[in-house]
Amino acid sequence: MGYQNRSVRVTANTRRAVLLMGTTIAGMSAQARGVVLLVLVTCLWGSTFAVVKTLGELLPPPVLIAWRFLIASVALLPLLLIRRPAWTPRPDAPGAWQRGSLWRDGAVLGAWLIAGYGTQTTALLTTTANRAAFFTALSVVLVPVWLMVSQRRRMPTLLWAALPLAVLGLGLLSWEGGTLVAGDIWALACAFTYAGFIVTLERMAHRHAALPFTLVQVLGVTALAWAWALVAAPGSLWPPAGAWAPLLYLGVIATAATTLMQTVGQRTVNAAGASLIYALEPVTATLFSFLLIGEQVGLRGALGGLLVVAATVLSQRDGGNQSSEPHAEAPAVQVQ
């Protein structure tokens, strides 16, 4: 009963924070609204670490992910019905892409996403929410390394400075915890899988319209998560009463709504500004972890987190140009 009460309290507190931030959007200029929307998206992504950690006390990871994405799929369906013409292939896509490629590409990216969400949810069972957030943020640093190894691309100059900063930051985060726990390893694996998602998405994003491509990825994660849940936790598929409020928050607000807000926000905010806002996600995760579940960060952890954020910002710059890679926390979103 204590776990259920805490789950409801976490979700209620987060909902109040969202409503408070949402009231500041009306009456602003288009660019200001875009910035506020992306800040709100980043805060919502940051809040998920505390919510998922609390919910992990009630549900096994595959069941949690399965329900989260099933709810998100249902929430996105009305938008898809409104934008039915978007199911046709993009006219500027190279080659004769057929509708079947939408499902094929969505399934591939869905596999990367289920690996990312699975490792992240498993990590939160044994590590703190704020540490998991900073470890996961390394996916931004790992993307150019992945591209250098797999596609023989040039290593960006500033990445040579970002990598040691990231390693030092992780060392300080781990040192503060006293030891490297299994959850830290899972969180690091999450960063690698999210980096793989971003690299794969780079090859596929231009082929399809945003909304159907997003929904197909969400459906792919839903199908894979339910298959995983049926195998790994067949006796725990129905959530207890205390889990429904956090699940609805994760599915409707933190997955479906953030996808829409990210699309709208990035219409008026360029990639440079968006990437800097997204780099603050582990900071917001640390704040929400303190406010919602009482996690605290010491001096070494704060310094380590600051170094990780600095590394993510540096890794997105190359000679003053910002990359336009999407954020890994949400399925693919492209501005049309």
Number of C-alpha atoms within 10 A of each C-alpha: 8 7 15 20 12 18 28 20 17 23 25 16 13 22 14 11 14 16 10 11 14 13 9 12 17 8 9 11 11 15 15 15 19 24 22 20 25 25 21 22 27 26 26 26 23 27 27 23 26 29 25 25 23 25 28 20 15 20 19 19 26 27 24 26 27 24 22 26 27 20 21 27 24 15 19 22 15 10 14 16 12 9 12 11 11 16 17 14 20 14 13 9 14 9 8 9 15 11 12 10 15 21 19 14 22 27 20 17 27 26 19 24 27 25 22 26 21 22 22 31 26 23 26 28 20 15 20 22 30 29 27 27 26 29 26 27 31 26 26 27 24 22 21 21 21 19 16 14 11 10 10 10 12 11 15 18 13 17 22 13 14 23 20 14 21 26 16 18 26 24 15 20 29 18 14 17 16 9 10 14 14 14 22 25 17 25 29 22 21 29 28 23 26 29 28 23 26 25 19 15 21 14 10 19 18 16 20 25 22 20 24 25 25 25 25 22 29 29 22 25 30 24 19 20 28 22 15 19 21 15 11 15 15 13 9 15 18 12 15 11 12 19 24 18 18 25 26 19 23 27 25 22 20 24 27 26 19 24 25 17 16 24 21 20 26 21 15 18 19 15 18 16 14 23 23 16 19 26 21 20 25 29 21 22 26 27 20 26 25 16 16 20 17 11 15 14 19 11 11 17 23 19 17 26 28 19 23 29 28 18 28 27 23 24 27 27 17 14 9 10 10 19 13 13 15 22 22 22 21 19 27 26 20 20 13 10
